Amino acid sequence: MSQETVSYYEDFSEIEKKIWSLLTDAVKNRSSEFRTPVFICGNDKDLDGRVVVLRKADQQNNFIQYHSDIRSSKIEKIKKNPNCSILFYGKEEKIQLRIKAECTVNHNNEITKESWEKTGHISRKCYLVTNGPGTESDKPTSGLDNKFDNFDFTKEESEDGYKNFCVIRCNIKSIEWLYLAAKGHRRALFDLKNNKKNWLVP
């Protein structure tokens, strides 16, 4: 892709289209560079970041979401402070996205039921660990019983993981877009909460 001829270089509307195109594609495209952003939560005394997998992008309602284990340490952090930052970068596209959002933890509700049904039984093994993610162990372990570790389980047996499954919905407050170009970088801020758009110095 040429850095010099992109249609969205200096057009707010085209930039927004590009942003949501990248996010929407990342949900279904496993090779997308935007599929695995860094999610950062916590507070000024205990910030915590990790890579997550983008599972849904909804432009109409301005949210993105990913899956987690309800026993994860980040859940308590989110409940205490729902504000988060999500960082995306695509080397090929030369685009960085910095999203600020407010999170909602969904557990055992219609949102999680819908997402769980779309999760293949092999992928469900993450939620079948005996102890929650981050639990100390006296030996190297996946946290799974051998049966699950070796993928020797049915979809029906995988249903047991639903009790640990949750969906983190990130309601977007703002998106900061940065495009790296040889002829001069461009940077813009989309304040969705206040419906404002501003150019920034890169």
C-alpha positions, 0 to 999 in steps of 0.5 A, a space after each residue: 500500500 502506498 503511503 502517499 495516496 490513501 484516500 483517508 489521509 485528511 478527511 474525518 469521514 474517511 478516517 472514521 470509515 477506515 477505523 471501523 473497517 479495520 476493527 470490524 475486519 479484525 473480529 473475523 480475520 485472524 491475521 489482522 494486526 488489529 485483532 489483538 490489541 493491548 488492554 490497559 486497566 487499573 488505577 494510577 497505583 496499579 496499572 495493568 496491561 495485557 493482550 486481548 482478542 477482539 470479538 466484536 466491533 459495533 460502530 452504531 453503538 460505539 463499543 468493542 468487546 472481548 472475552 475473559 475469565 470472570 476469575 481474572 484479576 482484571 475483573 476486580 480492577 475493572 469493577 473498581 475503575 471501569 475506565 480503560 485504554 486500548 491500544 492497537 497498531 498495524 505495521 502494514 497499515 501504519 496506523 495506531 489507534 488509542 481508544 479510551 472506553 468505559 467497561 462493563 463486565 457481563 457474566 451469565 446474561 444474554 450477552 454472554 449467552 450469545 457470545 458463548 454459543 459462538 465459541 467453539 468447544 475447543 476454544 472453550 478450554 480456556 474457561 475449564 481451568 480448575 483455578 483462575 488465571 494467575 493462581 500460583 502453582 508449585 509446578 509448570 501447568 496449563 491449569 487444565 486436567 489432562 483430558 481437557 489439555 489433550 482436547 479430549 472432550 465433547 462440546 457438552 462437556 465444555 459447557 462447564 466452562 460457561 460459569 467462568 466465561 464473561 464478556 468485557 464490553 468497552 463503551 468507547 468515549 474517544 478514538 485517537 488515530 495516528 497515521 505514519 506517512 513519509 510526506 508527514 504524519 497525521 493525527 486526529 481525535 474523535 471525541 464520541 462522548 461529546 461528538 467532536 473531531 479535532 486534528 492534533 499535531 502528530 
